[in-house]
């Protein structure tokens, strides 16, 4: 089944049938405003109450650690681009989400 686009909900029932238990994952599209570090960016419009998004399953070096510059530069190419987010949870006032650009996972 294809994914549907919704503004700020994560999972909704596929239909109102009581027998149908399958849930579909909702996606959110946002434009990237700037990069915070190698695994976090800021969006122009809020996602579930915050503009900050952390990329799920990615652990980039923090400021001051070796590899910070290249990790941040790798994300820099997405500034101004619209990405698709599949929210997974929250961490430190950020939405943790799978991030895709042109149907490819951003890492």
C-alpha positions in Angstrom: 0.0 0.0 0.0 1.2 3.5 -0.7 1.9 6.1 1.9 -0.5 9.0 2.4 0.5 12.5 3.3 -0.8 14.1 6.5 0.1 17.3 8.2 0.9 16.3 11.8 -0.4 12.8 12.6 1.8 9.7 12.6 -0.6 6.7 12.3 -4.3 6.6 11.4 -6.5 3.6 10.7 -6.7 2.6 7.1 -10.5 2.4 7.3 -13.2 2.5 9.9 -13.8 -1.3 9.7 -13.5 -3.0 13.1 -11.9 -6.0 11.5 -9.2 -3.9 9.9 -6.2 -3.6 12.3 -3.6 -2.5 9.7 -2.2 1.0 10.2 -0.5 3.1 7.6 2.4 5.4 8.4 1.8 9.0 7.7 4.5 11.2 6.1 5.2 14.9 6.5 7.0 17.1 3.9 9.1 20.0 5.1 11.7 22.3 3.7 15.1 22.3 5.5 16.1 25.8 6.8 19.6 25.1 8.2 21.8 22.4 9.6 22.5 22.2 13.4 25.0 19.3 13.2 25.5 16.0 11.3 22.2 14.5 12.3 19.9 17.4 13.2 18.4 20.1 11.1 15.8 22.9 11.4 12.7 23.2 9.2 10.8 26.3 8.1 7.5 25.0 9.5 7.0 23.1 12.7 6.7 19.3 12.9 4.7 18.3 16.0 5.5 21.5 17.9 9.2 21.9 17.0 11.3 23.0 14.1 14.1 20.7 15.0 14.4 17.2 13.4 16.9 14.5 14.3 17.6 11.8 11.7 16.6 8.4 13.0 19.2 5.6 13.2 22.1 8.1 12.6 24.8 9.0 15.1 27.0 11.9 13.8 29.9 13.4 15.8 29.0 16.4 18.0 30.7 19.8 17.7 34.4 19.5 18.8 34.6 15.8 17.9 36.6 14.4 15.0 34.4 14.1 11.9 32.0 16.9 12.9 32.8 19.1 9.9 32.4 16.4 7.2 29.2 15.1 8.8 27.6 18.6 8.9 28.8 19.4 5.3 27.2 16.2 4.1 23.8 17.4 5.3 24.4 21.0 4.1 23.5 20.0 0.5 19.9 19.5 1.6 19.4 23.1 2.8 16.5 24.6 0.9 15.3 21.2 -0.3 12.0 19.6 0.6 12.3 16.3 2.4 9.8 13.6 3.5 9.7 12.8 7.2 8.3 9.7 8.9 8.2 10.6 12.6 9.4 7.9 15.0 9.4 9.7 18.3 11.0 12.6 20.3 14.3 13.3 21.9 15.5 16.5 23.5 12.7 18.6 22.1 13.3 17.3 18.6 11.3 15.1 16.4 13.2 11.9 15.5 12.2 10.8 12.0 13.2 8.8 9.0 14.2 11.4 6.4 13.9 10.8 2.7 14.9 13.0 -0.3 13.7 11.9 -3.7 12.7 8.5 -2.2 16.2 7.8 -0.9 17.0 7.7 2.8 19.1 10.6 4.1 21.9 9.3 6.4 
